[in-house]
Amino acid sequence: MKLLHIILILFTLTFCLPSHAQLSCDELDVLSESLDDFAVEFSNVRDSDIDRSLDRTLRELVVALKQVARVENDTRLSAWIQNLEIAWEDEDRDDFEEAIDDIIDRLDDLYDRDCE
């Protein structure tokens, strides 16, 4: 659980971008890897371990991801972030994990498009 908080804190601190900036290839790569690590760690978290602190941190994650979608001007990414929010609010773990996977896949697509 502690690792989960550390990953999310590093994620939100690393990717607080000015509204006009675009992610570099390194940032896209690190972001995708961080979310992948988060997804693995989150799958190990028991429902009973989800508390207000994790809830607040996940809301910060959504804010950061929305900023990335805005910077990248990516409507698909925005839609999956919205799915992530809805799944979290509905406490639907399967949909939440699916949305995280979709977001990671989209970040990988952006990397492939811009960096390969």
VOTI-46500 format. One record per atom (N, C-alpha, C): residue number from 0; residue in one letter; atom name; x, y, z. Coordinates in Angstrom, 3 decimals, padded with zeros to 6 digits. Layout:
REM VOTI-46500
num->NUM	residuo->A	atomo->CA	u->X	v->Y	w->Z;
...
***
This chain:
REM VOTI-46500
num->0	residuo->M	atomo->N	u->000.827	v->-001.186	w->000.000;
num->0	residuo->M	atomo->CA	u->000.000	v->000.000	w->000.000;
num->0	residuo->M	atomo->C	u->000.875	v->001.255	w->000.000;
num->1	residuo->K	atomo->N	u->001.969	v->001.203	w->000.749;
num->1	residuo->K	atomo->CA	u->002.866	v->002.358	w->000.815;
num->1	residuo->K	atomo->C	u->003.463	v->002.644	w->-000.558;
num->2	residuo->L	atomo->N	u->003.858	v->001.604	w->-001.283;
num->2	residuo->L	atomo->CA	u->004.419	v->001.779	w->-002.621;
num->2	residuo->L	atomo->C	u->003.412	v->002.435	w->-003.545;
num->3	residuo->L	atomo->N	u->002.157	v->002.056	w->-003.405;
num->3	residuo->L	atomo->CA	u->001.098	v->002.641	w->-004.219;
num->3	residuo->L	atomo->C	u->001.032	v->004.153	w->-004.015;
num->4	residuo->H	atomo->N	u->001.097	v->004.594	w->-002.776;
num->4	residuo->H	atomo->CA	u->001.086	v->006.024	w->-002.481;
num->4	residuo->H	atomo->C	u->002.316	v->006.720	w->-003.048;
num->5	residuo->I	atomo->N	u->003.468	v->006.087	w->-002.929;
num->5	residuo->I	atomo->CA	u->004.708	v->006.681	w->-003.438;
num->5	residuo->I	atomo->C	u->004.638	v->006.836	w->-004.953;
num->6	residuo->I	atomo->N	u->004.163	v->005.804	w->-005.650;
num->6	residuo->I	atomo->CA	u->004.053	v->005.872	w->-007.108;
num->6	residuo->I	atomo->C	u->003.144	v->007.021	w->-007.514;
num->7	residuo->L	atomo->N	u->002.001	v->007.129	w->-006.858;
num->7	residuo->L	atomo->CA	u->001.058	v->008.178	w->-007.225;
num->7	residuo->L	atomo->C	u->001.590	v->009.569	w->-006.906;
num->8	residuo->I	atomo->N	u->002.259	v->009.717	w->-005.788;
num->8	residuo->I	atomo->CA	u->002.827	v->011.018	w->-005.435;
num->8	residuo->I	atomo->C	u->003.898	v->011.415	w->-006.445;
num->9	residuo->L	atomo->N	u->004.781	v->010.482	w->-006.786;
num->9	residuo->L	atomo->CA	u->005.809	v->010.777	w->-007.790;
num->9	residuo->L	atomo->C	u->005.181	v->011.115	w->-009.127;
num->10	residuo->F	atomo->N	u->004.135	v->010.394	w->-009.482;
num->10	residuo->F	atomo->CA	u->003.444	v->010.647	w->-010.746;
num->10	residuo->F	atomo->C	u->002.902	v->012.068	w->-010.783;
num->11	residuo->T	atomo->N	u->002.180	v->012.456	w->-009.755;
num->11	residuo->T	atomo->CA	u->001.558	v->013.780	w->-009.776;
num->11	residuo->T	atomo->C	u->002.597	v->014.891	w->-009.701;
num->12	residuo->L	atomo->N	u->003.689	v->014.674	w->-008.998;
num->12	residuo->L	atomo->CA	u->004.731	v->015.697	w->-008.926;
num->12	residuo->L	atomo->C	u->005.500	v->015.801	w->-010.240;
num->13	residuo->T	atomo->N	u->005.747	v->014.676	w->-010.870;
num->13	residuo->T	atomo->CA	u->006.535	v->014.649	w->-012.095;
num->13	residuo->T	atomo->C	u->005.802	v->015.267	w->-013.272;
num->14	residuo->F	atomo->N	u->004.493	v->015.113	w->-013.312;
num->14	residuo->F	atomo->CA	u->003.750	v->015.502	w->-014.500;
num->14	residuo->F	atomo->C	u->002.811	v->016.680	w->-014.276;
num->15	residuo->C	atomo->N	u->003.237	v->017.632	w->-013.464;
num->15	residuo->C	atomo->CA	u->002.497	v->018.886	w->-013.333;
num->15	residuo->C	atomo->C	u->003.046	v->019.806	w->-014.415;
num->16	residuo->L	atomo->N	u->002.384	v->019.800	w->-015.554;
num->16	residuo->L	atomo->CA	u->002.876	v->020.499	w->-016.735;
num->16	residuo->L	atomo->C	u->002.220	v->021.856	w->-016.896;
num->17	residuo->P	atomo->N	u->002.940	v->022.808	w->-017.441;
num->17	residuo->P	atomo->CA	u->002.268	v->024.034	w->-017.856;
num->17	residuo->P	atomo->C	u->001.268	v->023.696	w->-018.963;
num->18	residuo->S	atomo->N	u->000.228	v->024.466	w->-019.096;
num->18	residuo->S	atomo->CA	u->-000.847	v->024.119	w->-020.022;
num->18	residuo->S	atomo->C	u->-000.414	v->024.124	w->-021.487;
num->19	residuo->H	atomo->N	u->000.694	v->024.752	w->-021.822;
num->19	residuo->H	atomo->CA	u->001.124	v->024.830	w->-023.209;
num->19	residuo->H	atomo->C	u->002.172	v->023.778	w->-023.574;
num->20	residuo->A	atomo->N	u->002.689	v->023.044	w->-022.596;
num->20	residuo->A	atomo->CA	u->003.769	v->022.092	w->-022.836;
num->20	residuo->A	atomo->C	u->003.225	v->020.803	w->-023.427;
num->21	residuo->Q	atomo->N	u->004.087	v->020.100	w->-024.152;
num->21	residuo->Q	atomo->CA	u->003.739	v->018.776	w->-024.646;
num->21	residuo->Q	atomo->C	u->004.728	v->017.800	w->-024.034;
num->22	residuo->L	atomo->N	u->004.281	v->016.590	w->-023.777;
num->22	residuo->L	atomo->CA	u->005.150	v->015.619	w->-023.136;
num->22	residuo->L	atomo->C	u->006.277	v->015.199	w->-024.064;
num->23	residuo->S	atomo->N	u->007.460	v->015.093	w->-023.493;
num->23	residuo->S	atomo->CA	u->008.599	v->014.584	w->-024.259;
num->23	residuo->S	atomo->C	u->008.490	v->013.065	w->-024.347;
num->24	residuo->C	atomo->N	u->009.306	v->012.481	w->-025.199;
num->24	residuo->C	atomo->CA	u->009.314	v->011.028	w->-025.330;
num->24	residuo->C	atomo->C	u->009.680	v->010.362	w->-024.003;
num->25	residuo->D	atomo->N	u->010.660	v->010.920	w->-023.312;
num->25	residuo->D	atomo->CA	u->011.052	v->010.363	w->-022.012;
num->25	residuo->D	atomo->C	u->009.906	v->010.454	w->-021.011;
num->26	residuo->E	atomo->N	u->009.193	v->011.584	w->-021.002;
num->26	residuo->E	atomo->CA	u->008.074	v->011.746	w->-020.075;
num->26	residuo->E	atomo->C	u->006.946	v->010.768	w->-020.394;
num->27	residuo->L	atomo->N	u->006.632	v->010.583	w->-021.665;
num->27	residuo->L	atomo->CA	u->005.612	v->009.602	w->-022.045;
num->27	residuo->L	atomo->C	u->006.009	v->008.199	w->-021.598;
num->28	residuo->D	atomo->N	u->007.281	v->007.863	w->-021.775;
num->28	residuo->D	atomo->CA	u->007.777	v->006.545	w->-021.398;
num->28	residuo->D	atomo->C	u->007.692	v->006.345	w->-019.884;
num->29	residuo->V	atomo->N	u->008.159	v->007.322	w->-019.131;
num->29	residuo->V	atomo->CA	u->008.136	v->007.232	w->-017.667;
num->29	residuo->V	atomo->C	u->006.696	v->007.193	w->-017.160;
num->30	residuo->L	atomo->N	u->005.842	v->008.001	w->-017.745;
num->30	residuo->L	atomo->CA	u->004.445	v->008.037	w->-017.352;
num->30	residuo->L	atomo->C	u->003.784	v->006.678	w->-017.561;
num->31	residuo->S	atomo->N	u->003.984	v->006.097	w->-018.713;
num->31	residuo->S	atomo->CA	u->003.402	v->004.790	w->-019.012;
num->31	residuo->S	atomo->C	u->003.936	v->003.727	w->-018.050;
num->32	residuo->E	atomo->N	u->005.239	v->003.732	w->-017.810;
num->32	residuo->E	atomo->CA	u->005.842	v->002.769	w->-016.882;
num->32	residuo->E	atomo->C	u->005.313	v->002.968	w->-015.464;
num->33	residuo->S	atomo->N	u->005.172	v->004.227	w->-015.038;
num->33	residuo->S	atomo->CA	u->004.658	v->004.513	w->-013.694;
num->33	residuo->S	atomo->C	u->003.228	v->004.011	w->-013.540;
num->34	residuo->L	atomo->N	u->002.402	v->004.256	w->-014.555;
num->34	residuo->L	atomo->CA	u->001.022	v->003.773	w->-014.492;
num->34	residuo->L	atomo->C	u->000.969	v->002.252	w->-014.525;
num->35	residuo->D	atomo->N	u->001.871	v->001.648	w->-015.269;
num->35	residuo->D	atomo->CA	u->001.936	v->000.191	w->-015.306;
num->35	residuo->D	atomo->C	u->002.293	v->-000.354	w->-013.922;
num->36	residuo->D	atomo->N	u->003.281	v->000.258	w->-013.273;
num->36	residuo->D	atomo->CA	u->003.652	v->-000.137	w->-011.903;
num->36	residuo->D	atomo->C	u->002.468	v->000.059	w->-010.958;
num->37	residuo->F	atomo->N	u->001.772	v->001.178	w->-011.127;
num->37	residuo->F	atomo->CA	u->000.603	v->001.457	w->-010.309;
num->37	residuo->F	atomo->C	u->-000.461	v->000.370	w->-010.494;
num->38	residuo->A	atomo->N	u->-000.717	v->-000.010	w->-011.743;
num->38	residuo->A	atomo->CA	u->-001.747	v->-001.018	w->-012.031;
num->38	residuo->A	atomo->C	u->-001.413	v->-002.344	w->-011.356;
num->39	residuo->V	atomo->N	u->-000.159	v->-002.728	w->-011.417;
num->39	residuo->V	atomo->CA	u->000.272	v->-003.975	w->-010.774;
num->39	residuo->V	atomo->C	u->000.091	v->-003.871	w->-009.267;
num->40	residuo->E	atomo->N	u->000.528	v->-002.769	w->-008.697;
num->40	residuo->E	atomo->CA	u->000.418	v->-002.582	w->-007.251;
num->40	residuo->E	atomo->C	u->-001.049	v->-002.506	w->-006.814;
num->41	residuo->F	atomo->N	u->-001.872	v->-001.801	w->-007.593;
num->41	residuo->F	atomo->CA	u->-003.281	v->-001.658	w->-007.244;
num->41	residuo->F	atomo->C	u->-003.995	v->-003.006	w->-007.260;
num->42	residuo->S	atomo->N	u->-003.606	v->-003.881	w->-008.174;
num->42	residuo->S	atomo->CA	u->-004.257	v->-005.196	w->-008.245;
num->42	residuo->S	atomo->C	u->-004.009	v->-006.009	w->-006.980;
num->43	residuo->N	atomo->N	u->-002.975	v->-005.649	w->-006.220;
num->43	residuo->N	atomo->CA	u->-002.663	v->-006.354	w->-004.978;
num->43	residuo->N	atomo->C	u->-003.314	v->-005.720	w->-003.748;
num->44	residuo->V	atomo->N	u->-003.955	v->-004.585	w->-003.921;
num->44	residuo->V	atomo->CA	u->-004.586	v->-003.894	w->-002.801;
num->44	residuo->V	atomo->C	u->-005.955	v->-004.518	w->-002.540;
num->45	residuo->R	atomo->N	u->-006.189	v->-004.870	w->-001.292;
num->45	residuo->R	atomo->CA	u->-007.506	v->-005.404	w->-000.921;
num->45	residuo->R	atomo->C	u->-008.493	v->-004.247	w->-000.804;
num->46	residuo->D	atomo->N	u->-009.739	v->-004.523	w->-001.116;
num->46	residuo->D	atomo->CA	u->-010.780	v->-003.493	w->-001.012;
num->46	residuo->D	atomo->C	u->-010.819	v->-002.884	w->000.382;
num->47	residuo->S	atomo->N	u->-010.573	v->-003.696	w->001.391;
num->47	residuo->S	atomo->CA	u->-010.615	v->-003.203	w->002.775;
num->47	residuo->S	atomo->C	u->-009.469	v->-002.240	w->003.085;
num->48	residuo->D	atomo->N	u->-008.431	v->-002.228	w->002.247;
num->48	residuo->D	atomo->CA	u->-007.287	v->-001.332	w->002.464;
num->48	residuo->D	atomo->C	u->-007.460	v->000.025	w->001.788;
num->49	residuo->I	atomo->N	u->-008.527	v->000.192	w->001.036;
num->49	residuo->I	atomo->CA	u->-008.764	v->001.467	w->000.363;
num->49	residuo->I	atomo->C	u->-009.342	v->002.437	w->001.374;
num->50	residuo->D	atomo->N	u->-008.613	v->003.533	w->001.586;
num->50	residuo->D	atomo->CA	u->-009.021	v->004.506	w->002.594;
num->50	residuo->D	atomo->C	u->-009.100	v->005.900	w->001.979;
num->51	residuo->R	atomo->N	u->-009.370	v->006.892	w->002.813;
num->51	residuo->R	atomo->CA	u->-009.504	v->008.272	w->002.323;
num->51	residuo->R	atomo->C	u->-008.227	v->008.777	w->001.676;
num->52	residuo->S	atomo->N	u->-007.097	v->008.385	w->002.229;
num->52	residuo->S	atomo->CA	u->-005.818	v->008.831	w->001.684;
num->52	residuo->S	atomo->C	u->-005.636	v->008.320	w->000.255;
num->53	residuo->L	atomo->N	u->-005.924	v->007.056	w->000.039;
num->53	residuo->L	atomo->CA	u->-005.817	v->006.489	w->-001.306;
num->53	residuo->L	atomo->C	u->-006.848	v->007.135	w->-002.228;
num->54	residuo->D	atomo->N	u->-008.032	v->007.349	w->-001.707;
num->54	residuo->D	atomo->CA	u->-009.085	v->008.003	w->-002.492;
num->54	residuo->D	atomo->C	u->-008.628	v->009.386	w->-002.950;
num->55	residuo->R	atomo->N	u->-008.062	v->010.159	w->-002.050;
num->55	residuo->R	atomo->CA	u->-007.576	v->011.506	w->-002.377;
num->55	residuo->R	atomo->C	u->-006.442	v->011.429	w->-003.396;
num->56	residuo->T	atomo->N	u->-005.549	v->010.483	w->-003.215;
num->56	residuo->T	atomo->CA	u->-004.419	v->010.324	w->-004.128;
num->56	residuo->T	atomo->C	u->-004.894	v->009.935	w->-005.524;
num->57	residuo->L	atomo->N	u->-005.886	v->009.060	w->-005.595;
num->57	residuo->L	atomo->CA	u->-006.413	v->008.666	w->-006.893;
num->57	residuo->L	atomo->C	u->-007.116	v->009.824	w->-007.587;
num->58	residuo->R	atomo->N	u->-007.754	v->010.681	w->-006.829;
num->58	residuo->R	atomo->CA	u->-008.368	v->011.867	w->-007.427;
num->58	residuo->R	atomo->C	u->-007.282	v->012.797	w->-007.997;
num->59	residuo->E	atomo->N	u->-006.156	v->012.886	w->-007.305;
num->59	residuo->E	atomo->CA	u->-005.036	v->013.678	w->-007.814;
num->59	residuo->E	atomo->C	u->-004.479	v->013.050	w->-009.094;
num->60	residuo->L	atomo->N	u->-004.452	v->011.729	w->-009.141;
num->60	residuo->L	atomo->CA	u->-004.014	v->011.031	w->-010.343;
num->60	residuo->L	atomo->C	u->-004.909	v->011.397	w->-011.520;
num->61	residuo->V	atomo->N	u->-006.214	v->011.421	w->-011.293;
num->61	residuo->V	atomo->CA	u->-007.159	v->011.764	w->-012.356;
num->61	residuo->V	atomo->C	u->-006.926	v->013.194	w->-012.832;
num->62	residuo->V	atomo->N	u->-006.679	v->014.108	w->-011.916;
num->62	residuo->V	atomo->CA	u->-006.412	v->015.503	w->-012.289;
num->62	residuo->V	atomo->C	u->-005.162	v->015.571	w->-013.160;
num->63	residuo->A	atomo->N	u->-004.113	v->014.862	w->-012.768;
num->63	residuo->A	atomo->CA	u->-002.872	v->014.864	w->-013.539;
num->63	residuo->A	atomo->C	u->-003.081	v->014.245	w->-014.917;
num->64	residuo->L	atomo->N	u->-003.831	v->013.142	w->-014.979;
num->64	residuo->L	atomo->CA	u->-004.091	v->012.504	w->-016.265;
num->64	residuo->L	atomo->C	u->-004.917	v->013.406	w->-017.179;
num->65	residuo->K	atomo->N	u->-005.870	v->014.128	w->-016.605;
num->65	residuo->K	atomo->CA	u->-006.651	v->015.068	w->-017.413;
num->65	residuo->K	atomo->C	u->-005.760	v->016.147	w->-018.005;
num->66	residuo->Q	atomo->N	u->-004.774	v->016.565	w->-017.229;
num->66	residuo->Q	atomo->CA	u->-003.843	v->017.570	w->-017.733;
num->66	residuo->Q	atomo->C	u->-003.026	v->017.003	w->-018.895;
num->67	residuo->V	atomo->N	u->-002.614	v->015.752	w->-018.779;
num->67	residuo->V	atomo->CA	u->-001.876	v->015.107	w->-019.864;
num->67	residuo->V	atomo->C	u->-002.752	v->015.024	w->-021.113;
num->68	residuo->A	atomo->N	u->-004.013	v->014.616	w->-020.949;
num->68	residuo->A	atomo->CA	u->-004.929	v->014.521	w->-022.096;
num->68	residuo->A	atomo->C	u->-005.130	v->015.879	w->-022.744;
num->69	residuo->R	atomo->N	u->-005.228	v->016.917	w->-021.931;
num->69	residuo->R	atomo->CA	u->-005.406	v->018.265	w->-022.468;
num->69	residuo->R	atomo->C	u->-004.157	v->018.715	w->-023.227;
num->70	residuo->V	atomo->N	u->-002.996	v->018.468	w->-022.650;
num->70	residuo->V	atomo->CA	u->-001.739	v->018.853	w->-023.292;
num->70	residuo->V	atomo->C	u->-001.568	v->018.101	w->-024.614;
num->71	residuo->E	atomo->N	u->-001.919	v->016.836	w->-024.618;
num->71	residuo->E	atomo->CA	u->-001.790	v->016.026	w->-025.825;
num->71	residuo->E	atomo->C	u->-002.974	v->016.216	w->-026.773;
num->72	residuo->N	atomo->N	u->-003.998	v->016.929	w->-026.314;
num->72	residuo->N	atomo->CA	u->-005.204	v->017.171	w->-027.096;
num->72	residuo->N	atomo->C	u->-005.775	v->015.842	w->-027.613;
num->73	residuo->D	atomo->N	u->-005.970	v->014.899	w->-026.685;
num->73	residuo->D	atomo->CA	u->-006.348	v->013.537	w->-027.046;
num->73	residuo->D	atomo->C	u->-007.719	v->013.189	w->-026.458;
num->74	residuo->T	atomo->N	u->-008.719	v->013.098	w->-027.329;
num->74	residuo->T	atomo->CA	u->-010.082	v->012.827	w->-026.862;
num->74	residuo->T	atomo->C	u->-010.256	v->011.380	w->-026.398;
num->75	residuo->R	atomo->N	u->-009.538	v->010.460	w->-027.007;
num->75	residuo->R	atomo->CA	u->-009.624	v->009.063	w->-026.561;
num->75	residuo->R	atomo->C	u->-009.103	v->008.915	w->-025.137;
num->76	residuo->L	atomo->N	u->-007.977	v->009.535	w->-024.885;
num->76	residuo->L	atomo->CA	u->-007.406	v->009.498	w->-023.538;
num->76	residuo->L	atomo->C	u->-008.373	v->010.147	w->-022.549;
num->77	residuo->S	atomo->N	u->-008.963	v->011.256	w->-022.928;
num->77	residuo->S	atomo->CA	u->-009.941	v->011.932	w->-022.062;
num->77	residuo->S	atomo->C	u->-011.114	v->011.019	w->-021.730;
num->78	residuo->A	atomo->N	u->-011.595	v->010.283	w->-022.714;
num->78	residuo->A	atomo->CA	u->-012.728	v->009.377	w->-022.491;
num->78	residuo->A	atomo->C	u->-012.368	v->008.269	w->-021.508;
num->79	residuo->W	atomo->N	u->-011.166	v->007.718	w->-021.649;
num->79	residuo->W	atomo->CA	u->-010.761	v->006.647	w->-020.735;
num->79	residuo->W	atomo->C	u->-010.511	v->007.171	w->-019.329;
num->80	residuo->I	atomo->N	u->-010.058	v->008.400	w->-019.220;
num->80	residuo->I	atomo->CA	u->-009.892	v->009.002	w->-017.899;
num->80	residuo->I	atomo->C	u->-011.267	v->009.174	w->-017.243;
num->81	residuo->Q	atomo->N	u->-012.239	v->009.574	w->-018.036;
num->81	residuo->Q	atomo->CA	u->-013.600	v->009.695	w->-017.510;
num->81	residuo->Q	atomo->C	u->-014.122	v->008.318	w->-017.073;
num->82	residuo->N	atomo->N	u->-013.832	v->007.286	w->-017.848;
num->82	residuo->N	atomo->CA	u->-014.214	v->005.923	w->-017.451;
num->82	residuo->N	atomo->C	u->-013.557	v->005.529	w->-016.134;
num->83	residuo->L	atomo->N	u->-012.304	v->005.932	w->-015.959;
num->83	residuo->L	atomo->CA	u->-011.582	v->005.655	w->-014.727;
num->83	residuo->L	atomo->C	u->-012.278	v->006.322	w->-013.536;
num->84	residuo->E	atomo->N	u->-012.640	v->007.572	w->-013.715;
num->84	residuo->E	atomo->CA	u->-013.345	v->008.310	w->-012.657;
num->84	residuo->E	atomo->C	u->-014.669	v->007.644	w->-012.299;
num->85	residuo->I	atomo->N	u->-015.433	v->007.290	w->-013.303;
num->85	residuo->I	atomo->CA	u->-016.740	v->006.675	w->-013.072;
num->85	residuo->I	atomo->C	u->-016.575	v->005.335	w->-012.352;
num->86	residuo->A	atomo->N	u->-015.621	v->004.540	w->-012.800;
num->86	residuo->A	atomo->CA	u->-015.388	v->003.234	w->-012.177;
num->86	residuo->A	atomo->C	u->-014.987	v->003.396	w->-010.713;
num->87	residuo->W	atomo->N	u->-014.160	v->004.388	w->-010.413;
num->87	residuo->W	atomo->CA	u->-013.735	v->004.613	w->-009.035;
num->87	residuo->W	atomo->C	u->-014.933	v->005.043	w->-008.175;
num->88	residuo->E	atomo->N	u->-015.720	v->005.967	w->-008.696;
num->88	residuo->E	atomo->CA	u->-016.896	v->006.434	w->-007.951;
num->88	residuo->E	atomo->C	u->-017.909	v->005.314	w->-007.740;
num->89	residuo->D	atomo->N	u->-018.045	v->004.427	w->-008.732;
num->89	residuo->D	atomo->CA	u->-018.984	v->003.301	w->-008.640;
num->89	residuo->D	atomo->C	u->-018.398	v->002.116	w->-007.872;
num->90	residuo->E	atomo->N	u->-017.133	v->002.250	w->-007.466;
num->90	residuo->E	atomo->CA	u->-016.419	v->001.179	w->-006.764;
num->90	residuo->E	atomo->C	u->-016.425	v->-000.114	w->-007.580;
num->91	residuo->D	atomo->N	u->-016.212	v->000.042	w->-008.882;
num->91	residuo->D	atomo->CA	u->-016.173	v->-001.093	w->-009.799;
num->91	residuo->D	atomo->C	u->-014.713	v->-001.372	w->-010.154;
num->92	residuo->R	atomo->N	u->-014.131	v->-002.259	w->-009.413;
num->92	residuo->R	atomo->CA	u->-012.704	v->-002.550	w->-009.538;
num->92	residuo->R	atomo->C	u->-012.329	v->-003.037	w->-010.939;
num->93	residuo->D	atomo->N	u->-013.142	v->-003.907	w->-011.515;
num->93	residuo->D	atomo->CA	u->-012.831	v->-004.443	w->-012.851;
num->93	residuo->D	atomo->C	u->-012.796	v->-003.329	w->-013.896;
num->94	residuo->D	atomo->N	u->-013.802	v->-002.467	w->-013.874;
num->94	residuo->D	atomo->CA	u->-013.828	v->-001.351	w->-014.829;
num->94	residuo->D	atomo->C	u->-012.690	v->-000.378	w->-014.574;
num->95	residuo->F	atomo->N	u->-012.341	v->-000.182	w->-013.305;
num->95	residuo->F	atomo->CA	u->-011.226	v->000.703	w->-012.956;
num->95	residuo->F	atomo->C	u->-009.927	v->000.167	w->-013.540;
num->96	residuo->E	atomo->N	u->-009.691	v->-001.110	w->-013.331;
num->96	residuo->E	atomo->CA	u->-008.451	v->-001.714	w->-013.841;
num->96	residuo->E	atomo->C	u->-008.434	v->-001.734	w->-015.368;
num->97	residuo->E	atomo->N	u->-009.597	v->-001.930	w->-015.976;
num->97	residuo->E	atomo->CA	u->-009.684	v->-001.887	w->-017.440;
num->97	residuo->E	atomo->C	u->-009.379	v->-000.482	w->-017.958;
num->98	residuo->A	atomo->N	u->-009.886	v->000.533	w->-017.286;
num->98	residuo->A	atomo->CA	u->-009.623	v->001.917	w->-017.701;
num->98	residuo->A	atomo->C	u->-008.143	v->002.252	w->-017.563;
num->99	residuo->I	atomo->N	u->-007.514	v->001.807	w->-016.484;
num->99	residuo->I	atomo->CA	u->-006.069	v->002.025	w->-016.315;
num->99	residuo->I	atomo->C	u->-005.316	v->001.374	w->-017.476;
num->100	residuo->D	atomo->N	u->-005.696	v->000.155	w->-017.813;
num->100	residuo->D	atomo->CA	u->-005.038	v->-000.546	w->-018.926;
num->100	residuo->D	atomo->C	u->-005.230	v->000.206	w->-020.243;
num->101	residuo->D	atomo->N	u->-006.446	v->000.720	w->-020.466;
num->101	residuo->D	atomo->CA	u->-006.710	v->001.497	w->-021.683;
num->101	residuo->D	atomo->C	u->-005.848	v->002.759	w->-021.731;
num->102	residuo->I	atomo->N	u->-005.712	v->003.413	w->-020.594;
num->102	residuo->I	atomo->CA	u->-004.902	v->004.640	w->-020.520;
num->102	residuo->I	atomo->C	u->-003.439	v->004.317	w->-020.810;
num->103	residuo->I	atomo->N	u->-002.937	v->003.240	w->-020.225;
num->103	residuo->I	atomo->CA	u->-001.551	v->002.828	w->-020.471;
num->103	residuo->I	atomo->C	u->-001.353	v->002.519	w->-021.956;
num->104	residuo->D	atomo->N	u->-002.290	v->001.793	w->-022.543;
num->104	residuo->D	atomo->CA	u->-002.194	v->001.469	w->-023.972;
num->104	residuo->D	atomo->C	u->-002.185	v->002.739	w->-024.821;
num->105	residuo->R	atomo->N	u->-003.014	v->003.715	w->-024.454;
num->105	residuo->R	atomo->CA	u->-003.062	v->004.967	w->-025.225;
num->105	residuo->R	atomo->C	u->-001.767	v->005.744	w->-025.077;
num->106	residuo->L	atomo->N	u->-001.204	v->005.779	w->-023.890;
num->106	residuo->L	atomo->CA	u->000.082	v->006.454	w->-023.707;
num->106	residuo->L	atomo->C	u->001.162	v->005.771	w->-024.543;
num->107	residuo->D	atomo->N	u->001.112	v->004.448	w->-024.606;
num->107	residuo->D	atomo->CA	u->002.054	v->003.714	w->-025.461;
num->107	residuo->D	atomo->C	u->001.844	v->004.074	w->-026.935;
num->108	residuo->D	atomo->N	u->000.575	v->004.214	w->-027.340;
num->108	residuo->D	atomo->CA	u->000.275	v->004.630	w->-028.718;
num->108	residuo->D	atomo->C	u->000.845	v->006.018	w->-029.011;
num->109	residuo->L	atomo->N	u->000.681	v->006.933	w->-028.055;
num->109	residuo->L	atomo->CA	u->001.226	v->008.287	w->-028.233;
num->109	residuo->L	atomo->C	u->002.742	v->008.242	w->-028.352;
num->110	residuo->Y	atomo->N	u->003.369	v->007.390	w->-027.546;
num->110	residuo->Y	atomo->CA	u->004.824	v->007.241	w->-027.622;
num->110	residuo->Y	atomo->C	u->005.222	v->006.717	w->-029.004;
num->111	residuo->D	atomo->N	u->004.530	v->005.672	w->-029.452;
num->111	residuo->D	atomo->CA	u->004.842	v->005.099	w->-030.773;
num->111	residuo->D	atomo->C	u->004.658	v->006.144	w->-031.870;
num->112	residuo->R	atomo->N	u->003.594	v->006.934	w->-031.780;
num->112	residuo->R	atomo->CA	u->003.304	v->007.940	w->-032.796;
num->112	residuo->R	atomo->C	u->004.369	v->009.040	w->-032.820;
num->113	residuo->D	atomo->N	u->004.767	v->009.496	w->-031.660;
num->113	residuo->D	atomo->CA	u->005.654	v->010.664	w->-031.576;
num->113	residuo->D	atomo->C	u->007.139	v->010.336	w->-031.478;
num->114	residuo->C	atomo->N	u->007.467	v->009.127	w->-031.083;
num->114	residuo->C	atomo->CA	u->008.852	v->008.876	w->-030.710;
num->114	residuo->C	atomo->C	u->009.514	v->007.736	w->-031.476;
num->115	residuo->E	atomo->N	u->008.782	v->007.012	w->-032.263;
num->115	residuo->E	atomo->CA	u->009.406	v->005.892	w->-032.967;
num->115	residuo->E	atomo->C	u->009.539	v->006.172	w->-034.428;
***
